[in-house]
Amino acid sequence: MIKIDLVRSKDIAHDIRRRRRAEAFAPLDDAIAKQIPGVDLESLEIQRQAIRDADEKLQNQIDSAESIQELSELIK
């Protein structure tokens, strides 16, 4: 019988979450770093905060997941 380690599975889910967050941040970070004239930096920071908020929600959901099925649904 195969036994799945829920704690390790959560670690993997968090790794996937972090990678996706980094991918979402990349274009925004690039625009901020380049300080392109005409680019609304405040708007970019608002977008970055929205990503942080969504990521925090997902992080809490992963932490409270009680099954592999829940984790699978969260990281689809």
C-alpha positions in Angstrom: 0.0 0.0 0.0 1.3 3.4 -0.9 1.1 6.0 1.8 1.3 9.7 0.9 2.9 12.1 3.3 0.6 15.1 3.7 3.2 17.3 5.3 5.6 16.7 2.4 2.8 17.1 -0.1 2.1 20.5 1.5 5.7 21.5 1.0 5.5 20.6 -2.6 2.3 22.6 -3.0 4.0 25.6 -1.4 6.9 25.2 -3.8 4.5 25.3 -6.7 2.7 28.3 -5.2 6.0 30.2 -4.8 7.0 29.4 -8.3 3.7 30.7 -9.7 3.9 33.8 -7.5 7.4 34.5 -8.9 6.2 34.1 -12.5 3.3 36.5 -11.8 5.7 39.1 -10.2 8.4 38.9 -13.0 6.9 41.3 -15.5 5.8 43.8 -12.8 9.2 43.6 -11.1 10.9 44.1 -14.5 8.8 47.2 -15.3 9.5 48.7 -11.8 13.2 48.0 -12.1 13.5 49.7 -15.5 11.6 52.8 -14.3 10.1 53.2 -17.8 8.8 56.7 -18.3 5.0 56.8 -18.6 4.5 53.6 -16.7 2.3 54.1 -13.7 4.4 52.6 -10.8 1.5 53.0 -8.4 -0.7 50.8 -10.6 2.1 48.2 -10.8 2.4 48.2 -7.0 -1.4 47.7 -6.7 -1.1 44.7 -9.0 1.8 43.4 -6.9 -0.3 43.7 -3.8 -3.2 41.9 -5.4 -0.8 39.0 -6.2 0.5 39.0 -2.6 -3.1 39.0 -1.2 -4.1 36.0 -3.4 -0.9 34.2 -2.5 -1.5 34.7 1.2 -5.0 33.3 0.8 -3.6 30.3 -1.1 -0.8 29.8 1.5 -3.4 29.6 4.3 -5.6 27.2 2.3 -2.6 24.9 1.7 -1.7 25.0 5.3 -5.2 24.0 6.4 -5.7 21.4 3.8 -6.6 18.0 5.3 -6.2 15.8 2.2 -4.2 15.3 -0.9 -7.4 15.9 -2.9 -7.7 19.4 -1.3 -4.1 20.2 -2.2 -4.6 19.0 -5.8 -7.6 21.2 -6.2 -5.8 24.2 -4.7 -2.8 24.0 -7.0 -4.6 23.1 -10.3 
